[in-house]
Amino acid sequence: MSQKSVFDLIGKERAFQLMEEGVQKAVADLHAAGLPSVGLINGVLCERYPDGRVVPVSPPAAGREKSS
């Protein structure tokens, strides 16, 4: 008996939409609590604070150059 993936059940576009909505809610929850969200910006790991500040926490990843 094979199990179907969420992509098979609801389709790739809907699955990605739900994931994006979940990420946006998680970031909003973090910022509402006064905490930064973390992500890659031009290959650099950064913290984005609720006030809009972006603080790099690592150098650019190997093989990636920061684009201007």
Backbone hydrogen bonds, N-H to C=O, Kabsch-Sander energy under -0.5 kcal/mol:
donor,donor_aa,acceptor,acceptor_aa,energy
9,L,5,S,-2.1
10,I,6,V,-2.7
11,G,6,V,-0.5
11,G,7,F,-1.5
15,A,11,G,-2.2
16,F,12,K,-2.5
17,Q,13,E,-2.0
18,L,14,R,-2.4
19,M,15,A,-2.2
20,E,16,F,-2.5
21,E,17,Q,-2.3
22,G,18,L,-2.1
23,V,19,M,-2.4
24,Q,20,E,-2.5
25,K,21,E,-2.1
26,A,22,G,-2.3
27,V,23,V,-2.5
28,A,24,Q,-2.3
29,D,25,K,-2.6
30,L,26,A,-2.3
31,H,27,V,-2.7
32,A,28,A,-2.3
33,A,29,D,-1.3
34,G,31,H,-1.5
35,L,30,L,-2.7
37,S,48,R,-2.5
39,G,46,C,-2.2
41,I,44,V,-2.5
44,V,41,I,-1.6
46,C,39,G,-3.1
47,E,55,V,-2.7
48,R,37,S,-3.0
49,Y,47,E,-0.6
49,Y,53,R,-2.8
52,G,49,Y,-2.5
55,V,47,E,-2.8
57,V,45,L,-3.4
58,S,45,L,-0.9
61,A,43,G,-1.9
64,R,61,A,-2.1
